[in-house]
Each structure stands twice: as C-alpha cells, then as structure tokens.
Amino acid sequence: MKLPNTRLIELGMQDDDYICRQYAYEKAFPISFVGILESVLQSEDKCALNGMARNKRLQVDILLKVKERLDELGDYDTAFWLGWRIDEIKNEVRKKQVEEDSKNVLSKDVEKLKENTEKGLNDIKKSLEDIKRNFVSGSGIMLFAFFIMAILVMLFVRK
C-alpha cells in the first residue's frame, strides 16, 4: 500500500534514522508542525532542527526561532547558514515588493497619461467642431473669403 506524502513525512519525522528524520522535517508542510513546533524548538533534537532549517516552506519567523535554538545548542555552522538563508528570503521578499510597487506606480502613471491623452483629444475634437461650425456659418464663409482675397492681393502686389 502506498502512503500519501503527508503520512509518509509524519512517519519519517518519528524515524530513528538521522537522515530519514532530517529529510522528513525538510520536506514537511508547515501544517505538519502544528502541535509539535514548540516542543521541537525546546528540544535538543538537532536532526529535526537541521531539517526545519532546510525546509523551504517555513516562514521567516519560524526559521528565526530555529536559528536561535541552533545557536543555543552550539550548532553555529547551521545557524550561520540559516541566518544567511533568512537574509536571502527577506531580500527576495523586498525585491518582489519593490517590483510590485513599481508596477503599481507605473500603472498609475499610465492611467494618468491615458486620462490626459483622452482629455487632450477631446479638447482637439471640440476645437475642430468649433472651427467647422464657424466655417459653415456665414461669418466663417466671410472670414474664409477675406482670407482668400488677402492671399490674392498679396500675390498681385508682389508682381
């Protein structure tokens, strides 16, 4: 019978074999730690703590507690490595936040540009309609005729 992954991991977390237990803690989902997290953090079980240090699913606040416990137990190498890993995770989170903020600012700028462009186009459209309306009216035709006469006069005066 094939066991579901979560059950297999739970069994591995209880295994006597160091590597098997460490691997189980490394692969376990955070839900697997409900009820046992505090006891593991208060224990001297470096195997479980090392596995948790390598667990990519755990949140930074839990990893900080694991690092602190590893320091207390004298596992300075793993604690140092975990501190570096936590910094990397935090930097990645900051980077994603900056990217998200940039996207939000950019989308606001694009939206503002669209609004200004639409307003400008509407203003041009209104101006063209005013010109068309004035040209079609009598005063527009008179103005156009005066403009043509002025051009003709300038052409004949030059000769």
Backbone as numpy.savetxt, mean C-alpha at the origin, in Angstrom:
# Nx Ny Nz CAx CAy CAz Cx Cy Cz
-4.40 -42.94 6.68 -5.24 -41.76 6.68 -4.35 -40.51 6.68
-4.69 -39.57 5.81 -3.93 -38.33 5.70 -4.51 -37.29 6.65
-3.64 -36.69 7.48 -4.09 -35.69 8.45 -4.12 -34.31 7.80
-5.09 -33.48 8.17 -5.07 -32.09 7.68 -3.82 -31.39 8.19
-3.36 -30.41 7.46 -2.12 -29.71 7.81 -2.15 -29.16 9.23
-3.27 -28.55 9.63 -3.30 -27.97 10.97 -3.15 -29.03 12.05
-3.78 -30.17 11.87 -3.67 -31.27 12.86 -2.25 -31.83 12.87
-1.66 -31.94 11.68 -0.29 -32.44 11.57 0.68 -31.50 12.29
0.47 -30.21 12.12 1.32 -29.22 12.78 1.14 -29.28 14.29
-0.12 -29.40 14.74 -0.37 -29.51 16.18 0.34 -30.73 16.78
0.31 -31.83 16.07 1.02 -33.03 16.54 2.53 -32.79 16.55
3.02 -32.12 15.51 4.45 -31.81 15.44 4.90 -30.92 16.58
4.02 -30.02 17.02 4.36 -29.12 18.12 4.54 -29.90 19.43
4.04 -31.11 19.50 4.15 -31.94 20.71 5.22 -33.02 20.55
5.85 -33.10 19.39 6.81 -34.16 19.09 8.06 -34.02 19.95
8.70 -35.13 20.25 9.94 -35.13 21.04 11.15 -34.74 20.19
11.05 -34.93 18.88 12.16 -34.63 17.99 12.30 -33.10 17.83
13.50 -32.59 18.11 13.77 -31.15 18.08 13.42 -30.54 16.73
13.94 -31.12 15.67 13.73 -30.57 14.32 12.26 -30.60 13.94
11.60 -31.68 14.26 10.18 -31.83 13.95 9.37 -30.76 14.69
9.67 -30.56 15.97 8.93 -29.55 16.75 9.22 -28.14 16.25
10.50 -27.87 15.98 10.86 -26.53 15.51 10.14 -26.23 14.19
10.15 -27.19 13.30 9.48 -27.03 12.00 7.97 -26.81 12.19
7.37 -27.52 13.10 5.93 -27.36 13.36 5.62 -25.95 13.86
6.44 -25.44 14.78 6.22 -24.07 15.27 6.48 -23.04 14.17
7.41 -23.36 13.29 7.72 -22.46 12.18 6.56 -22.37 11.19
5.88 -23.48 10.95 4.83 -23.53 9.94 3.42 -23.31 10.49
3.29 -23.27 11.79 1.96 -23.17 12.41 1.30 -21.84 12.10
-0.01 -21.88 11.97 -0.80 -20.67 11.81 -0.97 -20.01 13.17
-1.07 -18.68 13.21 -1.22 -18.00 14.50 -2.35 -18.56 15.37
-3.41 -19.05 14.75 -4.52 -19.62 15.51 -4.07 -20.81 16.35
-3.02 -21.50 15.90 -2.51 -22.66 16.64 -1.90 -22.27 17.98
-1.53 -20.99 18.12 -0.86 -20.54 19.34 -1.85 -20.06 20.41
-3.12 -19.99 20.05 -4.13 -19.57 21.03 -4.08 -20.53 22.21
-3.94 -19.98 23.37 -3.93 -20.80 24.57 -2.56 -21.31 24.98
-1.60 -21.35 24.05 -0.27 -21.87 24.42 0.81 -20.81 24.29
0.48 -19.68 23.68 1.49 -18.65 23.42 2.18 -18.21 24.71
1.41 -17.84 25.71 2.00 -17.36 26.97 2.83 -18.43 27.65
2.36 -19.68 27.62 3.14 -20.74 28.27 4.45 -20.98 27.53
4.44 -20.90 26.19 5.68 -21.06 25.42 6.62 -19.90 25.73
6.07 -18.69 25.81 6.91 -17.51 26.07 7.49 -17.53 27.49
6.86 -18.23 28.39 7.37 -18.31 29.76 8.23 -19.56 29.98
8.24 -20.45 28.99 9.01 -21.70 29.13 10.46 -21.49 28.74
11.22 -22.56 28.85 12.61 -22.56 28.39 12.75 -23.39 27.13
11.66 -23.53 26.41 11.61 -24.36 25.20 12.19 -23.58 24.01
13.54 -23.62 23.90 14.20 -22.90 22.82 13.79 -23.44 21.45
13.46 -24.71 21.39 13.03 -25.32 20.14 11.76 -24.62 19.63
10.77 -24.50 20.50 9.52 -23.85 20.13 9.76 -22.37 19.81
10.58 -21.72 20.62 10.86 -20.29 20.41 11.61 -20.07 19.09
12.55 -20.96 18.77 13.27 -20.85 17.50 12.32 -21.04 16.31
11.42 -21.98 16.44 10.43 -22.19 15.39 9.54 -20.98 15.23
9.09 -20.42 16.35 8.25 -19.23 16.29 9.01 -18.04 15.69
10.31 -17.96 15.98 11.12 -16.87 15.43 11.16 -16.93 13.90
11.08 -18.12 13.36 11.13 -18.31 11.92 9.75 -18.31 11.25
8.71 -18.22 12.06 7.35 -18.29 11.55 6.99 -16.98 10.84
6.72 -17.06 9.55 6.45 -15.88 8.73 5.02 -15.36 8.88
4.20 -16.09 9.63 2.79 -15.69 9.78 2.55 -14.88 11.06
3.52 -14.86 11.96 3.31 -14.20 13.25 3.50 -12.69 13.13
2.71 -11.97 13.90 2.79 -10.52 13.90 4.02 -10.06 14.67
4.41 -8.83 14.39 5.62 -8.26 14.99 5.54 -8.24 16.51
4.37 -7.93 17.07 4.28 -7.87 18.54 4.59 -9.22 19.19
4.17 -10.31 18.56 4.49 -11.64 19.08 5.98 -11.94 18.88
6.50 -11.59 17.71 7.93 -11.82 17.44 8.81 -11.04 18.43
8.38 -9.85 18.80 9.14 -9.08 19.79 9.19 -9.81 21.14
8.09 -10.43 21.52 8.04 -11.19 22.77 8.95 -12.42 22.68
8.95 -13.06 21.50 9.82 -14.23 21.29 11.28 -13.79 21.39
11.63 -12.67 20.76 13.00 -12.15 20.80 13.42 -11.86 22.24
12.54 -11.22 22.98 12.83 -10.89 24.37 13.09 -12.15 25.19
12.29 -13.18 24.96 12.46 -14.43 25.70 13.76 -15.14 25.30
14.08 -15.12 24.01 15.33 -15.73 23.56 16.53 -15.02 24.18
16.46 -13.69 24.28 17.52 -12.93 24.97 17.64 -13.37 26.42
16.50 -13.51 27.09 16.51 -13.92 28.50 17.14 -15.30 28.68
16.91 -16.18 27.69 17.44 -17.54 27.77 18.89 -17.64 27.27
19.45 -16.54 26.81 20.83 -16.53 26.36 21.04 -16.98 24.92
19.98 -17.12 24.16 20.11 -17.49 22.74 20.27 -16.19 21.94
21.43 -15.56 22.12 21.65 -14.22 21.56 21.72 -14.21 20.04
22.26 -15.27 19.44 22.36 -15.31 17.98 20.97 -15.28 17.33
20.08 -16.14 17.82 18.73 -16.19 17.25 17.99 -14.89 17.58
18.18 -14.37 18.77 17.53 -13.11 19.16 18.01 -11.97 18.26
19.33 -11.93 17.99 19.87 -10.89 17.12 19.29 -11.03 15.72
19.28 -12.24 15.19 18.72 -12.48 13.86 17.24 -12.08 13.82
16.50 -12.44 14.87 15.08 -12.11 14.92 14.88 -10.59 14.98
15.75 -9.90 15.72 15.67 -8.43 15.75 15.86 -7.85 14.36
16.81 -8.39 13.61 17.03 -7.95 12.23 15.79 -8.24 11.38
15.22 -9.44 11.55 14.03 -9.83 10.78 12.85 -8.91 11.11
12.68 -8.58 12.37 11.60 -7.68 12.78 11.79 -6.31 12.13
13.02 -5.81 12.10 13.30 -4.53 11.44 12.95 -4.59 9.95
13.29 -5.72 9.33 12.95 -5.90 7.91 11.44 -5.88 7.70
10.71 -6.55 8.57 9.25 -6.58 8.47 8.69 -5.17 8.63
9.18 -4.44 9.63 8.71 -3.07 9.87 9.02 -2.18 8.67
10.22 -2.33 8.10 10.59 -1.54 6.92 9.68 -1.85 5.75
9.36 -3.11 5.57 8.46 -3.52 4.49 7.07 -2.92 4.69
6.60 -2.93 5.94 5.29 -2.34 6.25 5.31 -0.85 5.96
6.40 -0.17 6.39 6.53 1.27 6.12 6.56 1.54 4.62
7.31 0.72 3.90 7.42 0.90 2.45 6.04 0.76 1.79
5.28 -0.24 2.20 3.94 -0.42 1.65 3.04 0.75 2.00
3.20 1.28 3.22 2.38 2.42 3.64 2.73 3.66 2.82
4.03 3.88 2.58 4.46 5.02 1.77 3.92 4.88 0.34
3.99 3.66 -0.20 3.46 3.43 -1.55 1.96 3.71 -1.59
1.26 3.24 -0.57 -0.19 3.46 -0.50 -0.51 4.95 -0.36
0.26 5.63 0.50 0.06 7.08 0.67 0.34 7.82 -0.63
1.40 7.39 -1.34 1.74 8.02 -2.61 0.61 7.83 -3.63
0.06 6.62 -3.65 -1.05 6.35 -4.56 -2.24 7.23 -4.23
-2.52 7.39 -2.93 -3.64 8.23 -2.52 -3.43 9.69 -2.91
-2.20 10.20 -2.67 -1.89 11.58 -3.04 -1.98 11.74 -4.55
-1.41 10.78 -5.27 -1.44 10.85 -6.73 -2.86 10.80 -7.25
-3.68 9.94 -6.69 -5.07 9.85 -7.17 -5.82 11.14 -6.86
-5.51 11.78 -5.72 -6.14 13.07 -5.42 -5.69 14.13 -6.42
-4.38 14.12 -6.76 -3.87 15.08 -7.74 -4.50 14.85 -9.11
-4.63 13.59 -9.49 -5.25 13.26 -10.78 -6.71 13.72 -10.78
-7.40 13.49 -9.68 -8.80 13.91 -9.57 -8.92 15.42 -9.68
-8.02 16.15 -9.02 -8.02 17.60 -9.09 -7.75 18.08 -10.52
-6.81 17.42 -11.18 -6.49 17.75 -12.57 -7.70 17.52 -13.47
-8.40 16.40 -13.26 -9.61 16.12 -14.04 -10.65 17.21 -13.83
-10.86 17.58 -12.57 -11.85 18.62 -12.26 -11.48 19.94 -12.94
-10.20 20.33 -12.83 -9.75 21.59 -13.44 -9.87 21.53 -14.97
-9.54 20.37 -15.54 -9.64 20.22 -17.00 -11.09 20.32 -17.44
-11.98 19.65 -16.72 -13.40 19.73 -17.06 -13.91 21.15 -16.95
-13.50 21.85 -15.89 -13.92 23.24 -15.70 -13.40 24.10 -16.85
-12.14 23.92 -17.20 -11.56 24.69 -18.31 -12.28 24.42 -19.62
-12.56 23.13 -19.88 -13.27 22.78 -21.11 -14.68 23.36 -21.12
-15.34 23.35 -19.99 -16.68 23.94 -19.89 -16.62 25.44 -20.13
-15.58 26.11 -19.59 -15.41 27.54 -19.81 -15.19 27.84 -21.29
-14.36 27.03 -21.96 -14.11 27.22 -23.40 -15.38 27.00 -24.19
-16.11 25.94 -23.82 -17.38 25.64 -24.50 -18.35 26.81 -24.35
-18.43 27.36 -23.16 -19.33 28.50 -22.92 -18.90 29.71 -23.74
-17.60 29.96 -23.79 -17.10 31.09 -24.56 -17.41 30.92 -26.05
-17.21 29.70 -26.56 -17.52 29.44 -27.97 -19.01 29.61 -28.25
-19.84 29.19 -27.32 -21.28 29.37 -27.49 -21.64 30.85 -27.48
-20.98 31.64 -26.62 -21.21 33.09 -26.58 -20.79 33.73 -27.90
-19.65 33.31 -28.43 -19.17 33.85 -29.71 -20.15 33.50 -30.82
-20.58 32.25 -30.83 -21.53 31.79 -31.85 -22.84 32.59 -31.74
-23.32 32.76 -30.54 -24.57 33.48 -30.32 -24.41 34.94 -30.77
-23.28 35.59 -30.44 -23.06 36.99 -30.83 -22.88 37.12 -32.33
-22.22 36.12 -32.92 -21.98 36.19 -34.37 -23.28 36.05 -35.15
-24.12 35.15 -34.68 -25.40 34.92 -35.37 -26.33 36.11 -35.18
-26.23 36.79 -34.06 -27.08 37.96 -33.83 -26.66 39.07 -34.77
-27.45 40.07 -34.90 -27.17 41.17 -35.82 -25.87 41.88 -35.50
-25.59 42.09 -34.23 -24.37 42.81 -33.88 -23.14 42.01 -34.27
-23.25 40.69 -34.22 -22.13 39.85 -34.61 -21.85 39.95 -36.09
-22.90 39.95 -36.88 -22.74 40.07 -38.33 -22.17 41.43 -38.67
-22.66 42.46 -37.99 -22.13 43.82 -38.24 -20.65 43.88 -37.87
-20.30 43.28 -36.75 -18.90 43.27 -36.32 -18.04 42.53 -37.32
-18.55 41.40 -37.82 -17.81 40.63 -38.81 -17.64 41.44 -40.10
-18.71 42.08 -40.52 -18.65 42.91 -41.74 -17.65 44.04 -41.55
-17.65 44.67 -40.40 -16.70 45.75 -40.11 -15.27 45.22 -40.15
-15.07 44.03 -39.61 -13.75 43.41 -39.59 -13.26 43.14 -41.02
-14.14 42.62 -41.87 -13.78 42.35 -43.27 -13.47 43.66 -43.99
-14.27 44.68 -43.75 -14.03 45.98 -44.40 -12.69 46.55 -43.96
-12.37 46.41 -42.69 -11.10 46.93 -42.19 -9.94 46.22 -42.87
-10.07 44.92 -43.07 -9.00 44.17 -43.76 -8.87 44.64 -45.19
-10.00 44.81 -45.87 -9.97 45.27 -47.26 -9.36 46.66 -47.37
-9.73 47.56 -46.47 -9.17 48.91 -46.48 -7.66 48.84 -46.29
-7.21 48.01 -45.37 -5.77 47.90 -45.12 -5.06 47.35 -46.35
-5.67 46.44 -47.05 -5.06 45.89 -48.25 -4.95 46.92 -49.37
-6.01 47.73 -49.55 -5.99 48.74 -50.62 -5.10 49.91 -50.24
-5.04 50.28 -48.99 -4.20 51.43 -48.57 -2.74 51.08 -48.75
-2.37 49.87 -48.57 -0.96 49.46 -48.72 -0.50 49.57 -50.16
-1.38 49.37 -51.10 -0.97 49.40 -52.51 -0.80 50.76 -52.94
